[in-house]
Every structure is written in C-alpha cells, then in structure tokens.
Amino acid sequence: VAGSMRSDVEYSPVGEGLGMRDFWLYVWLRRAAVIAAHVTGLGLTLVISLLSRPGTSDIILPPPCLTYCLCMTEGILLFSAEGSPFCFKSWTGKVRLHWFCQALVLIAAATGLGFMVASKNVSERPHLVSWHSLLGICTLAATVLQAACGICMIFPKLLRLSSSPPRLRLYHGTCGLVVYLLSMVTVMSAMFSDWFQATVKGVAWWAFLLLPLFPALVVMNQITNAYLPRKKMTS
C-alpha cells in the first residue's frame, strides 16, 4: 500500500531548505549550537539532580523526569549531521539507537510518575493541583502516543497503514517536536515551584529558567529544516 502512494512534496535535508548549505560560517554555528545543546541538556540534568538531593528534600524535579528530557534530547540530536556524537554510525544504527533512547524515555517517564505518586501519597498531598503536574500528565500521555506513532513507523505494512513512508516520517517528526516542546515547558514550569525558588535565587534562577529553551530551539531548527518543503514533485 505504501509503495503505491507518492508524496507531492520533497523534503530537504537539514539546512538545505534555507539555501545556506555550503556557507561555512552557518555550518560551524549550527555545529556549535548542537554541541552546546548536548552540554546544556546533560549539565541541567546533573546540576538539578544534585540540588534535589533525593531523600533529603521535597523535590519537584526528580532525576527520572530529567533523565526523560535528556534521553529525548539525545534521541533527536543523534540524527543531527552537525554535532552528533554518533555521526560515525549508519542510518540504521542511528534509528536503532533512537529506539533505545525512546525506550529509556518511557522507562524514565514511568519511574518519574511512580515517584511523584508515591511522594504525594506519603505526604498526603492532593494530586494534579498545579500547572506543573497537569502539564506533566499531558506530556506523559503525548509521549505514549508518540511511541505508538513510532511503532507505526516500524511496521507500516503489518498495520496496513494507507500513508506513504515519507508522510509517516513527517507526521512522526512533527508530533515528536510537539512532545519535546511540551516536555521543555513542563520542566520550565517546575522552576516556579516553592522548592526550586527557595533553592535557586536571583540571576541563577533566571539562567535555569531560560536554559531549557536553548536545546528546544536547536531541536526545533533540526526538525523543521529536515522536513522543510523544498519543491513540488511532478507526477
């Protein structure tokens, strides 16, 4: 079924849609931005995990939730041609590594959810009373749906899907971007918690609040450029 359908839009490789593919300064800026996104994601996870001190503080950002964001970031950026640490891998290898990262995302999400439910029950506090918790539940639900979309990407013929592989990749990439941005908004909303505002103050608080925006912008740029319409295909 998939082989009998064609997409009327050809999607450009990363960066080519902007007409700047061979501009060396643009390439190096993109490479630096991707590397900085790796460092930002890892650094934010480590620093907040240390600040939370599991078992000694009433944490709002447990390490599993931060691992969720880190694995999702790395699972997307490994497809980047500019700054992926797995640039030597084949496309098939990258796809398998993407599956592995997303499996870790689901494990981290389930662990984080269990942690938060147990913490609320022990402290006898109500569930889903803050914007952060509501955003978190929406993010988890969207992640599960995106995982289901990924399964459709793996077995399109077995599931008898009518959409062609290019369109399935487009849908998967677009939904993945929405899920990733939603996860970053959830992380940023946690910065307004009483615990975090009491732990981090002043300029440092603003830095932590804005840091998730950087990898989000890099991921957004990568996905939108990867699926940017370049030209119409003639039938």
trRosetta pair geometry for C-beta under 8 A, 3 or more apart (Angstrom, degrees):
i j d omega theta_ij theta_ji phi_ij phi_ji
1 4 6.1 -64 -157 30 32 109
1 5 7.2 10 156 -8 64 109
1 157 7.2 157 32 -119 93 70
1 160 6.6 80 4 -157 151 62
1 161 7.2 177 92 81 132 44
1 162 6.0 -85 161 -117 131 47
2 5 6.4 -72 -156 38 35 101
2 156 5.5 53 -57 126 143 134
2 157 6.6 -92 3 -74 117 81
2 161 7.0 35 -71 82 103 88
2 163 7.3 8 -112 100 88 42
2 164 5.2 121 -161 -128 76 50
2 165 5.6 69 179 -31 133 81
2 168 8.0 -32 -126 -13 126 129
5 162 7.3 86 -34 167 155 66
5 163 7.3 -115 89 -162 154 27
5 164 4.3 -139 93 -59 105 106
6 164 6.6 87 -103 -80 15 164
6 233 7.2 -113 156 96 119 140
6 235 7.2 145 78 -111 145 90
7 10 7.5 137 100 -75 108 43
7 164 5.7 -139 -44 71 88 140
7 166 4.4 -88 -12 84 145 134
7 167 5.6 169 -90 -51 115 90
7 170 8.0 131 -125 -16 149 138
7 233 7.3 84 97 24 66 137
8 232 6.2 -10 163 -150 86 83
8 233 5.9 -151 -156 48 42 91
8 235 7.7 -38 -110 -55 90 99
9 229 4.8 -59 -166 -123 123 105
9 230 7.9 128 180 35 79 61
9 232 6.7 -47 -100 -108 58 54
9 233 7.1 -154 -82 1 9 96
10 229 7.5 97 65 -153 47 62
10 230 5.4 -55 93 54 91 104
10 231 5.8 -5 47 60 113 73
10 232 7.7 143 9 -140 89 8
10 233 5.3 108 -38 -54 102 106
11 166 6.9 168 9 -167 118 111
11 170 6.9 -176 -60 -85 152 105
11 226 7.0 31 155 143 119 53
11 227 4.9 -35 -150 -141 137 48
11 228 6.6 121 -155 56 77 38
11 229 6.5 -56 -100 -94 64 42
11 230 6.7 127 -145 -3 17 98
12 16 4.2 -142 176 79 117 104
12 17 4.0 162 53 -58 148 87
12 225 7.1 -69 90 174 104 66
12 226 7.7 -148 87 -157 62 22
12 228 5.2 -30 40 71 110 93
12 229 7.7 67 -8 147 93 8
12 230 4.1 113 -55 -60 103 123
13 16 4.8 65 60 -1 80 125
13 21 7.8 65 81 -115 106 128
13 81 7.7 26 170 -15 112 148
13 226 7.0 -20 -161 -128 34 61
14 80 7.0 136 -140 -137 173 58
14 81 5.6 176 55 16 134 112
14 82 7.7 -120 122 -22 140 99
14 222 6.1 -16 -128 -148 123 68
14 225 4.9 69 -147 110 57 116
14 226 5.1 -13 -78 -79 78 77
15 18 6.0 -57 -167 29 52 110
15 20 6.5 -88 178 75 94 83
15 21 5.4 124 118 -102 102 69
15 26 7.4 141 -158 137 124 118
15 27 7.6 70 -173 -97 165 72
15 30 6.6 -35 -89 -85 133 168
15 81 8.0 -101 8 54 122 122
15 225 5.4 33 -53 173 37 144
16 19 7.7 53 176 -68 45 28
16 21 4.6 15 -102 -70 67 128
16 225 7.7 125 32 176 55 99
16 230 7.0 -5 111 -100 106 132
17 225 5.6 -168 37 -150 115 69
17 228 3.3 17 -105 94 177 139
17 229 7.5 92 -129 64 129 30
17 230 5.6 -119 -104 -85 85 85
18 21 7.8 145 63 -47 80 65
18 26 7.9 -159 100 -175 134 150
18 225 6.7 -38 -22 -122 104 112
18 228 7.7 44 -42 87 67 174
20 23 4.4 -44 -171 19 84 127
20 26 4.5 -11 150 74 124 177
21 27 8.0 50 -180 -73 38 105
22 27 8.0 -20 -155 -39 17 125
23 26 4.1 55 91 14 109 117
23 27 6.7 167 86 -17 56 85
24 27 5.5 -55 -148 35 34 113
24 28 6.3 28 158 -15 68 107
25 28 5.9 -57 -146 40 31 107
25 29 6.2 32 154 -20 65 108
26 29 5.8 -56 -147 37 29 112
26 30 6.4 31 155 -19 64 106
27 30 5.8 -57 -152 36 29 111
27 31 6.4 30 151 -20 64 107
27 82 6.9 -168 -170 -117 68 108
28 31 5.4 -50 -145 36 35 114
28 32 6.3 36 155 -18 66 104
29 32 5.8 -52 -146 37 30 110
29 33 6.3 32 153 -21 63 107
30 33 5.6 -55 -147 35 31 113
30 34 6.4 29 156 -19 65 104
30 82 4.6 -116 121 -112 100 165
30 83 7.7 -161 131 -16 69 107
30 221 7.9 -147 -129 128 97 137
31 34 6.0 -54 -149 34 30 108
31 35 6.4 27 155 -14 64 107
31 82 4.1 -140 -89 176 64 100
31 83 4.9 136 -157 -60 61 100
32 35 5.8 -57 -147 40 31 110
32 36 6.1 32 154 -19 66 109
32 83 7.6 173 -44 -74 10 143
33 36 5.6 -56 -146 39 29 112
33 37 6.4 36 152 -26 63 103
33 82 7.8 20 56 113 84 147
33 83 7.6 -169 71 2 53 148
33 218 5.3 178 146 -105 102 110
33 221 7.8 5 122 55 147 152
34 37 5.5 -50 -151 29 33 115
34 38 6.9 38 149 -20 62 98
34 77 6.2 150 -161 -156 97 113
34 80 5.0 171 -136 149 146 160
34 82 4.8 140 6 89 145 108
34 83 3.1 161 93 43 118 127
34 84 7.2 -58 159 -49 137 55
34 218 5.9 148 -96 -168 54 132
34 222 7.7 84 -99 -70 108 125
35 38 5.7 -48 -157 29 36 113
35 39 6.6 31 149 -14 66 106
35 83 4.4 -123 -50 -160 73 141
36 39 5.6 -54 -147 40 36 111
36 40 6.0 40 153 -24 68 107
36 214 6.8 -80 126 161 107 133
36 218 7.8 178 75 -66 87 146
37 40 5.6 -51 -141 36 30 113
37 41 6.3 31 160 -18 63 105
37 73 6.9 -156 155 -175 101 120
37 77 6.3 -177 102 -99 126 146
37 83 7.8 124 40 87 99 138
37 214 6.2 -160 -101 130 74 91
37 215 4.1 116 -155 -108 95 78
37 218 4.1 -93 -70 42 147 162
37 219 7.3 156 -166 -39 150 78
38 41 6.2 -61 -152 36 25 107
38 42 6.4 14 158 -8 63 112
38 73 7.8 162 -106 135 48 118
38 74 7.3 70 -123 -97 85 84
38 77 6.5 -167 -73 122 87 160
38 83 6.9 -137 -14 135 123 116
38 85 7.3 109 -128 -27 156 108
39 42 6.1 -63 -146 44 28 105
39 43 5.7 24 160 -17 67 116
40 43 5.9 -58 -137 42 24 108
40 44 6.0 24 164 -20 63 110
40 211 5.8 -174 -165 -175 110 97
40 214 5.2 -129 -132 81 177 129
40 215 5.4 -162 85 -42 123 103
41 44 6.1 -55 -143 35 23 108
41 45 6.5 22 157 -17 59 109
41 69 6.9 -152 -149 128 99 92
41 70 5.2 137 159 -119 105 71
41 73 4.4 -151 -117 87 157 164
41 74 7.2 -171 107 -46 153 81
41 215 5.1 67 -59 -73 101 159
42 45 5.9 -60 -152 36 29 111
42 46 6.3 22 157 -14 66 110
42 70 6.5 85 -89 -136 52 121
43 46 5.9 -59 -145 39 30 107
43 47 6.0 23 163 -15 68 112
44 47 6.2 -57 -139 39 25 106
44 48 6.1 13 168 -7 63 113
44 66 7.2 -154 119 -153 85 115
44 208 7.4 129 -133 -140 98 76
44 211 5.4 164 -87 126 125 138
44 212 6.9 117 -150 -72 169 74
45 48 6.6 -66 -144 43 20 99
45 49 6.1 22 159 -21 61 115
45 63 7.5 78 -175 -145 87 74
45 66 4.3 147 -129 154 80 117
45 67 6.7 95 -151 -75 132 47
45 69 7.1 -171 -81 73 105 101
45 70 4.7 -1 -60 -59 152 131
46 49 5.8 -61 -147 37 25 113
46 50 6.4 23 157 -17 63 106
47 50 5.9 -58 -153 36 30 109
47 51 6.4 27 151 -17 65 107
48 51 5.3 -51 -143 38 38 113
48 52 6.1 43 155 -28 67 103
48 61 5.4 -37 162 104 131 138
48 66 5.9 172 78 -89 122 150
48 208 7.6 114 -76 -145 108 124
49 52 5.8 -51 -146 29 29 113
49 63 4.4 57 -120 -98 108 101
49 66 6.1 -130 -59 58 96 153
50 53 7.2 22 173 -60 39 69
51 199 5.6 104 178 161 118 141
51 200 7.1 -9 -148 -49 156 106
52 57 6.1 -151 -176 69 48 122
52 59 3.9 47 -158 -117 105 136
52 61 6.2 -127 -79 76 130 79
52 62 6.7 151 177 -112 159 38
52 63 6.8 -157 59 -44 146 79
53 56 4.3 -45 133 57 116 114
53 57 5.0 83 67 3 99 112
53 59 7.6 178 57 -63 55 119
54 57 7.9 -74 -92 44 18 80
54 59 6.6 -52 -95 0 60 148
54 62 6.9 65 -98 -139 109 85
54 63 6.7 -60 -49 -3 128 113
57 195 6.9 119 160 -156 109 122
57 199 7.9 56 -171 -81 155 131
58 119 7.9 132 -149 -177 70 123
58 123 7.6 67 -126 -84 114 156
58 195 5.5 -141 90 -91 87 131
59 62 5.6 113 109 -78 126 63
59 195 6.5 171 -123 149 30 159
60 132 6.9 15 177 130 120 161
60 190 5.1 172 125 -159 114 103
60 193 4.2 82 -21 49 172 178
60 195 5.0 166 -13 48 108 130
60 196 6.1 -79 45 -31 127 102
61 65 5.9 -121 -161 74 61 126
61 66 6.1 64 164 -52 102 104
61 187 7.2 63 -123 -141 123 74
61 190 4.9 110 -68 146 101 151
61 196 7.0 57 -6 -76 115 123
62 65 5.3 96 63 6 75 101
62 66 7.5 -148 101 -1 41 89
62 112 5.6 168 73 -130 118 82
62 115 4.9 150 -174 116 178 151
62 116 6.9 -139 -1 -60 133 82
63 66 5.5 -60 -146 41 40 110
63 67 6.0 45 155 -24 72 103
64 67 5.4 -52 -146 35 33 115
64 68 6.5 48 149 -29 63 97
64 108 4.7 175 -174 -162 78 74
64 109 7.7 -177 151 -62 105 14
64 111 4.1 -142 -136 100 151 109
64 112 3.8 -162 102 -64 112 81
64 115 6.0 155 27 -2 135 142
65 68 5.3 -40 -157 21 36 122
65 69 7.1 31 149 -13 62 99
65 108 7.1 153 -87 157 21 101
65 109 7.9 69 -110 -108 60 49
65 112 4.1 109 -63 -132 77 146
65 136 7.5 -44 -129 -132 132 120
65 187 7.7 165 142 -94 108 85
66 69 5.8 -51 -154 36 40 108
66 70 6.3 39 148 -19 68 106
66 187 7.7 92 -103 -119 69 118
67 70 5.5 -54 -143 39 35 113
67 71 6.0 32 159 -17 69 106
67 104 7.3 -99 153 156 105 105
67 108 4.3 -149 94 -124 104 139
68 71 6.3 -60 -147 37 21 104
68 72 6.4 17 156 -15 60 112
68 105 5.5 80 -148 -148 68 68
68 108 4.0 -167 -69 111 74 125
68 109 5.3 93 -113 -67 130 71
68 112 6.2 -52 -30 -13 132 146
68 183 6.9 -141 126 -152 108 133
69 72 5.8 -58 -146 39 29 111
69 73 6.2 33 155 -22 65 107
69 183 5.5 173 -102 148 88 122
69 184 7.2 111 -138 -83 122 61
69 187 5.9 31 -77 -62 156 139
69 212 7.7 -54 -173 -128 148 111
70 73 5.7 -55 -149 34 29 112
70 74 6.4 19 158 -10 65 108
71 74 5.9 -58 -144 43 31 105
71 75 5.9 36 155 -25 65 110
71 101 4.8 175 -179 -170 87 81
71 102 7.5 163 141 -80 109 26
71 104 4.4 -144 -138 98 155 114
71 105 4.8 -158 98 -68 122 75
71 108 6.3 163 16 0 137 145
72 75 5.6 -54 -142 36 28 115
72 76 6.6 21 159 -13 62 106
72 101 7.2 149 -87 149 26 108
72 102 7.4 66 -104 -103 67 65
72 105 5.1 80 -66 -106 85 131
72 179 7.7 -127 -154 120 140 104
72 180 5.9 177 150 -110 124 89
72 183 6.3 65 65 60 163 168
73 76 6.2 -67 -157 38 27 102
73 77 6.0 10 159 -8 68 117
73 180 7.6 115 -84 -146 60 117
73 215 5.3 -14 -133 172 130 143
73 219 6.8 -107 -132 -66 71 131
74 77 5.8 -60 -130 47 32 103
74 78 6.1 47 166 -39 66 100
74 101 5.7 -149 91 -131 93 141
75 78 6.4 -39 -147 12 21 114
75 97 7.7 -168 -124 128 67 75
75 98 5.1 99 -166 -143 86 64
75 101 3.2 -174 -82 105 103 139
75 102 5.4 115 -151 -52 159 74
75 105 6.9 -58 -9 -38 152 125
76 79 6.6 -61 179 25 42 106
76 98 8.0 78 -77 -130 33 104
76 176 6.8 157 -98 153 116 127
76 180 6.6 6 -37 -88 157 150
76 219 5.3 42 114 -134 147 110
76 222 6.9 132 152 85 102 140
76 223 7.3 -42 -167 -59 123 107
77 80 5.0 -22 -167 -5 63 122
77 83 7.4 -38 178 86 111 89
77 84 6.0 171 142 -98 74 86
77 215 7.9 -69 -56 -155 132 102
77 218 7.3 19 -100 125 112 120
77 219 6.9 -81 -64 -91 85 85
77 222 7.1 178 -108 -27 60 171
78 84 4.9 98 -146 -148 39 125
78 85 7.6 -53 -114 49 81 71
78 86 4.9 9 -153 45 103 125
78 89 7.9 -4 176 48 109 136
78 94 5.5 177 133 -150 107 96
78 97 5.9 -114 151 105 165 125
78 98 6.4 -155 65 -74 127 81
78 101 7.3 174 -2 -21 137 152
79 84 6.9 154 36 -75 12 149
79 94 6.0 115 -90 163 68 136
79 98 7.2 26 -48 -78 104 128
79 222 7.3 126 86 166 98 129
79 226 7.6 22 129 -97 127 154
80 83 5.7 -15 113 49 133 67
80 84 4.7 156 63 -46 82 99
80 222 5.6 -71 -92 -122 96 137
81 84 7.3 -19 -85 7 14 111
81 87 7.1 92 -147 -128 44 108
83 87 8.0 -109 170 -52 7 125
84 87 4.8 135 74 -60 91 79
84 94 7.9 17 160 -121 157 122
86 89 4.5 -10 169 5 94 125
86 93 7.4 -148 172 121 118 109
86 94 6.1 145 119 -102 125 86
86 97 6.2 -124 -162 76 171 172
89 93 3.8 -126 -178 97 108 129
89 94 5.2 139 103 -56 121 77
89 97 6.9 18 151 -8 171 140
90 93 4.5 99 53 5 75 104
90 94 7.1 -137 96 -5 41 85
91 94 5.6 -52 -149 35 34 112
91 95 6.4 36 152 -21 66 103
92 95 5.7 -52 -149 34 32 112
92 96 6.5 30 154 -16 65 105
93 96 5.8 -55 -149 37 32 109
93 97 6.2 30 153 -17 65 108
94 97 5.6 -56 -146 40 32 111
94 98 6.2 41 150 -26 65 102
95 98 5.4 -48 -150 30 32 117
95 99 6.8 38 149 -20 62 98
96 99 5.5 -45 -154 30 37 114
96 100 6.6 38 147 -20 64 102
97 100 5.4 -49 -150 34 38 115
97 101 6.4 39 151 -19 67 102
98 101 5.8 -53 -148 36 32 110
98 102 6.3 26 156 -14 65 108
99 102 5.9 -63 -148 42 29 107
99 103 6.3 33 152 -24 66 105
99 150 7.5 155 -108 162 77 133
100 103 5.6 -52 -150 32 31 113
100 104 6.7 31 150 -17 63 102
101 104 5.6 -54 -154 36 34 112
101 105 6.5 44 144 -27 65 100
102 105 5.0 -39 -149 25 42 121
102 106 6.8 42 152 -17 64 96
102 147 6.4 161 161 -106 119 89
102 150 6.5 127 133 -63 167 176
103 106 5.9 -50 -154 34 35 109
103 107 6.5 34 148 -16 65 105
104 107 5.5 -53 -146 39 36 112
104 108 6.0 36 154 -19 68 106
105 108 5.9 -57 -146 39 27 109
105 109 6.2 30 153 -22 63 108
105 143 6.5 -143 142 -162 116 128
106 109 5.5 -51 -144 35 31 114
106 110 6.4 29 157 -16 64 104
106 143 6.9 172 -92 143 70 117
106 144 7.5 93 -120 -94 104 67
106 147 6.1 51 -73 -86 126 153
107 110 6.0 -55 -148 38 29 107
107 111 6.2 28 153 -17 64 109
108 111 5.6 -56 -144 40 31 112
108 112 6.0 31 157 -20 66 108
109 112 5.8 -54 -144 38 27 110
109 113 6.3 28 156 -19 62 107
109 140 5.3 146 -174 -123 121 93
109 143 5.8 -170 -87 92 163 158
110 113 5.8 -54 -146 36 29 111
110 114 6.4 28 155 -16 63 107
111 114 5.8 -57 -149 39 29 110
111 115 6.2 33 152 -23 64 107
112 115 5.5 -53 -146 34 31 115
112 116 6.4 26 158 -16 66 106
113 116 6.0 -57 -148 37 29 106
113 117 6.3 27 156 -17 65 108
113 140 6.3 68 -71 -112 127 157
114 117 5.9 -56 -143 38 30 109
114 118 6.1 27 159 -16 66 109
115 118 6.0 -61 -149 39 25 108
115 119 6.2 24 156 -20 64 110
116 119 5.6 -53 -143 37 31 112
116 120 6.3 29 158 -17 65 106
116 133 7.6 165 170 -120 143 98
116 136 7.7 75 -14 133 175 158
117 120 6.0 -57 -149 37 28 108
117 121 6.3 26 154 -19 64 109
117 127 7.2 10 -118 -105 71 130
118 121 5.7 -58 -146 37 30 110
118 122 6.2 30 157 -20 66 106
119 122 6.0 -54 -146 34 29 109
119 123 6.4 7 162 2 64 112
120 123 6.2 -69 -144 51 27 96
120 124 7.9 131 162 -52 56 3
120 125 5.0 -98 -150 67 76 89
120 126 7.4 -55 -172 100 120 13
120 127 5.5 89 147 -82 163 80
121 124 7.2 23 -175 -77 32 44
125 129 7.9 -111 159 22 94 135
126 129 4.9 75 97 -40 111 132
127 133 6.9 -172 -178 176 62 149
128 133 5.0 -153 -109 123 44 125
128 134 5.9 86 -156 -75 85 73
128 137 6.6 5 -105 -24 111 144
129 133 6.7 43 37 41 46 143
130 133 4.8 95 58 7 83 99
130 134 7.0 -151 94 -2 45 87
130 193 7.7 39 -177 -101 162 90
131 134 5.7 -58 -146 41 34 111
131 135 6.0 34 156 -18 68 108
131 189 5.5 -123 110 -164 102 136
132 135 5.9 -56 -145 39 27 109
132 136 6.2 32 153 -24 62 108
132 186 6.6 100 -153 -162 66 69
132 189 4.3 180 -93 119 78 111
132 190 5.0 100 -137 -79 137 65
132 192 7.5 -169 -53 58 117 94
132 193 6.5 -19 -17 -65 161 105
133 136 5.4 -52 -147 33 32 117
133 137 6.6 32 156 -19 64 101
134 137 6.0 -51 -151 33 32 108
134 138 6.6 30 151 -15 63 106
135 138 5.6 -57 -149 40 34 112
135 139 6.1 38 152 -23 67 106
135 182 7.1 -167 -172 -179 91 85
135 185 6.2 -122 -163 111 141 97
135 186 4.3 -176 126 -101 114 84
135 189 5.5 114 32 24 153 157
136 139 5.6 -53 -146 34 31 113
136 140 6.4 30 156 -18 65 104
136 186 5.2 117 -79 -154 62 131
137 140 5.8 -53 -148 35 32 110
137 141 6.4 31 154 -17 64 106
138 141 5.8 -56 -148 38 31 111
138 142 6.2 29 154 -17 65 108
138 182 6.6 -111 114 -177 103 133
139 142 5.8 -57 -146 39 30 110
139 143 6.3 35 152 -25 64 105
139 179 7.0 108 -153 -160 70 72
139 182 4.9 179 -101 127 86 107
139 183 5.0 113 -152 -87 132 66
139 186 5.0 -49 -34 -37 150 151
140 143 5.5 -51 -148 31 31 115
140 144 6.7 32 154 -19 63 101
141 144 5.9 -53 -153 33 32 110
141 145 6.6 29 151 -14 64 106
142 145 5.6 -55 -149 40 35 112
142 146 6.2 37 152 -21 67 106
142 175 7.9 -164 -175 180 95 91
142 178 6.9 -117 -171 114 139 98
142 179 4.6 -177 132 -108 114 90
142 182 5.8 56 52 64 159 158
143 146 5.6 -54 -146 37 31 112
143 147 6.4 36 152 -22 64 103
143 179 5.7 122 -83 -161 60 130
143 183 7.7 67 -68 -69 113 118
144 147 5.6 -50 -150 32 32 114
144 148 6.7 35 149 -19 62 102
145 148 5.5 -51 -153 34 35 114
145 149 6.5 39 147 -21 65 101
145 175 7.4 -111 116 -179 101 134
146 149 5.3 -47 -150 33 38 116
146 150 6.5 44 148 -23 64 99
146 172 7.7 105 -159 -151 80 68
146 175 5.3 179 -108 132 91 112
146 176 5.8 114 -154 -90 131 63
146 179 4.8 -41 -42 -41 152 157
147 150 5.4 -48 -152 31 35 116
147 151 6.8 40 148 -21 63 98
148 151 5.6 -47 -154 29 37 113
148 152 6.8 41 146 -19 63 100
149 152 5.5 -50 -156 32 38 115
149 153 6.8 44 144 -24 64 99
149 171 6.7 -135 -161 123 127 102
149 172 5.3 169 141 -108 114 78
149 175 5.6 78 26 72 174 154
150 153 5.3 -46 -155 27 40 117
150 154 6.8 36 149 -19 66 101
150 172 6.4 101 -87 -142 59 121
151 154 5.6 -53 -152 33 38 111
151 155 6.4 -17 166 27 72 102
152 155 7.0 -80 -134 63 26 69
152 156 6.3 59 168 -91 67 68
152 159 5.9 -76 -126 52 75 162
152 161 6.0 87 -169 -63 106 149
152 168 6.6 -143 122 -151 101 121
152 172 7.9 -164 73 -77 100 110
153 156 6.9 -3 -141 -52 21 98
153 168 5.5 158 -104 148 74 119
153 169 7.0 89 -128 -84 117 60
153 172 5.3 26 -66 -74 133 153
155 158 3.9 -38 177 42 108 121
155 159 5.4 101 113 -17 93 98
156 159 6.3 -69 -147 48 25 100
156 161 4.7 -77 -158 40 80 120
156 163 7.6 -102 -148 73 123 79
156 165 6.6 -139 2 -86 166 76
156 168 6.1 -91 -94 -65 132 167
157 160 7.1 29 -176 -77 36 43
157 161 7.8 -78 -67 29 23 80
161 168 6.9 73 122 -86 151 127
163 167 4.5 -116 -177 90 107 122
163 168 5.2 135 109 -60 119 83
163 171 7.2 12 156 -7 166 139
164 167 5.0 87 58 13 78 103
164 168 7.0 -140 97 -8 38 90
165 168 5.4 -55 -142 36 33 114
165 169 6.3 35 159 -20 67 102
166 169 5.7 -54 -151 35 32 111
166 170 6.4 35 150 -21 65 105
167 170 5.3 -48 -148 34 38 116
167 171 6.3 38 153 -18 67 102
168 171 5.8 -51 -146 37 32 109
168 172 6.1 32 154 -19 65 109
169 172 5.6 -54 -142 39 30 112
169 173 6.1 29 158 -18 65 108
169 227 7.7 -173 122 -96 91 113
170 173 6.0 -57 -145 38 26 108
170 174 6.2 22 158 -16 63 110
170 227 5.4 126 -122 -145 80 133
171 174 5.9 -59 -144 39 27 109
171 175 6.1 21 161 -12 65 110
172 175 6.1 -57 -142 41 25 105
172 176 6.1 29 155 -23 61 112
173 176 5.6 -56 -145 36 28 115
173 177 6.5 32 155 -23 63 102
173 223 5.2 169 177 -156 103 103
173 226 6.6 -134 -150 88 154 122
173 227 5.4 163 91 -38 149 140
174 177 5.8 -51 -153 29 31 112
174 178 6.8 30 150 -16 63 103
174 223 7.6 149 -85 161 39 124
174 227 7.2 -94 -57 79 86 167
175 178 5.6 -53 -152 35 37 113
175 179 6.4 36 151 -18 68 105
176 179 5.7 -54 -146 38 33 110
176 180 6.2 33 155 -20 66 107
176 223 7.0 -163 85 -117 104 145
177 180 5.7 -55 -145 37 30 110
177 181 6.3 27 158 -15 65 107
177 219 7.0 169 -122 136 78 100
177 220 6.3 92 -153 -111 115 65
177 223 4.7 -168 -76 97 119 163
177 224 7.5 80 -110 -51 158 77
178 181 6.0 -57 -146 39 28 107
178 182 6.2 29 154 -20 63 109
179 182 5.7 -57 -148 37 29 113
179 183 6.5 31 153 -21 64 104
180 183 5.7 -53 -151 33 32 111
180 184 6.6 30 152 -17 65 104
180 216 6.9 166 136 -125 99 77
180 219 5.6 -103 139 130 154 152
181 184 5.7 -53 -149 35 35 111
181 185 6.5 37 152 -19 66 103
181 216 5.9 91 -110 -154 69 115
181 220 7.1 57 -74 -76 112 109
182 185 5.7 -51 -148 35 34 112
182 186 6.5 39 150 -23 63 104
183 186 5.5 -51 -151 33 35 116
183 187 6.6 37 151 -19 65 101
184 187 5.6 -49 -150 34 36 112
184 188 6.4 34 152 -17 66 105
184 212 4.6 162 -158 160 94 117
184 213 7.2 120 167 -85 134 40
184 215 7.5 -168 -101 80 130 93
184 216 4.4 14 -80 -78 176 128
185 188 5.7 -55 -147 39 33 111
185 189 6.3 38 153 -25 65 103
186 189 5.7 -51 -149 30 30 113
186 190 7.0 35 151 -24 60 100
187 190 5.9 -54 -161 25 34 113
187 191 7.6 45 144 -29 61 93
187 212 5.0 156 90 -95 128 156
188 191 5.7 -37 -166 10 45 117
188 209 6.1 73 -147 -158 89 68
188 212 5.4 -132 -60 53 93 140
188 213 7.8 53 -80 -51 136 82
189 192 6.1 -52 -171 26 48 110
190 193 5.5 -16 -169 -15 57 117
190 196 6.3 106 143 -26 75 150
191 196 5.4 -122 -143 123 39 151
191 197 7.7 91 161 -62 58 77
191 200 8.0 -58 -149 69 87 128
191 205 6.9 131 -179 -170 109 83
191 208 5.8 165 -120 114 124 105
191 209 4.7 161 136 -95 167 81
192 196 7.3 28 27 65 11 122
192 197 6.8 19 -156 -48 33 118
193 196 4.7 83 60 12 91 100
193 197 6.7 -168 85 -4 44 90
194 197 6.1 -63 -142 44 27 106
194 198 6.1 23 160 -17 64 112
195 198 6.0 -67 -152 39 24 107
195 199 6.2 15 156 -15 65 114
196 199 5.6 -60 -143 40 33 108
196 200 6.0 -23 176 31 72 103
196 205 7.7 120 143 -130 92 98
196 208 7.8 -147 -180 114 120 149
197 200 7.2 -68 -118 63 23 68
197 201 7.1 68 -178 -90 57 73
197 205 6.7 44 -122 -126 62 140
198 201 7.8 -6 -152 -58 17 102
200 204 5.1 -119 -169 113 97 110
200 205 4.8 144 124 -84 95 75
200 208 5.8 32 137 4 162 150
201 204 6.7 47 66 54 36 103
201 205 5.6 -9 -137 -32 16 121
202 205 6.1 129 56 9 33 98
202 206 7.8 -72 132 3 40 96
203 206 5.7 -56 -156 38 41 110
203 207 6.3 44 148 -23 71 105
204 207 5.5 -53 -149 34 35 115
204 208 6.4 33 154 -16 67 103
205 208 5.9 -55 -150 38 32 108
205 209 6.3 34 151 -23 65 108
206 209 5.5 -53 -146 35 33 115
206 210 6.3 18 161 -8 67 111
207 210 6.3 -66 -145 44 26 100
207 211 6.2 42 156 -43 64 103
208 211 5.8 -40 -142 11 30 120
209 212 7.9 -67 173 22 29 97
210 213 5.4 -47 -170 20 60 121
210 214 7.6 64 143 -30 76 91
211 214 6.1 -45 -166 13 45 111
212 215 6.8 -58 -159 43 46 97
212 216 6.1 47 149 -23 72 115
213 216 5.4 -65 -149 42 34 118
213 217 6.1 36 157 -24 71 104
214 217 6.0 -54 -150 31 28 107
214 218 6.7 25 153 -15 62 106
215 218 5.4 -54 -146 38 40 114
215 219 6.0 38 157 -18 71 105
216 219 5.9 -55 -146 39 29 108
216 220 6.2 31 154 -20 63 109
217 220 5.6 -53 -144 38 30 114
217 221 6.3 33 156 -20 64 106
218 221 5.8 -55 -150 35 28 111
218 222 6.4 29 153 -20 63 107
219 222 5.7 -54 -147 35 32 112
219 223 6.3 22 160 -12 67 108
220 223 6.2 -60 -143 40 27 103
220 224 6.0 17 164 -11 65 114
221 224 6.3 -60 -137 43 24 103
221 225 6.0 17 166 -12 62 115
222 225 6.3 -67 -148 41 21 104
222 226 6.2 22 158 -24 62 112
223 226 5.7 -55 -144 33 29 113
223 227 6.6 -8 167 12 64 108
224 227 6.6 -77 -146 54 26 85
224 228 6.1 55 152 -66 66 93
225 228 5.3 -23 -140 -16 35 123
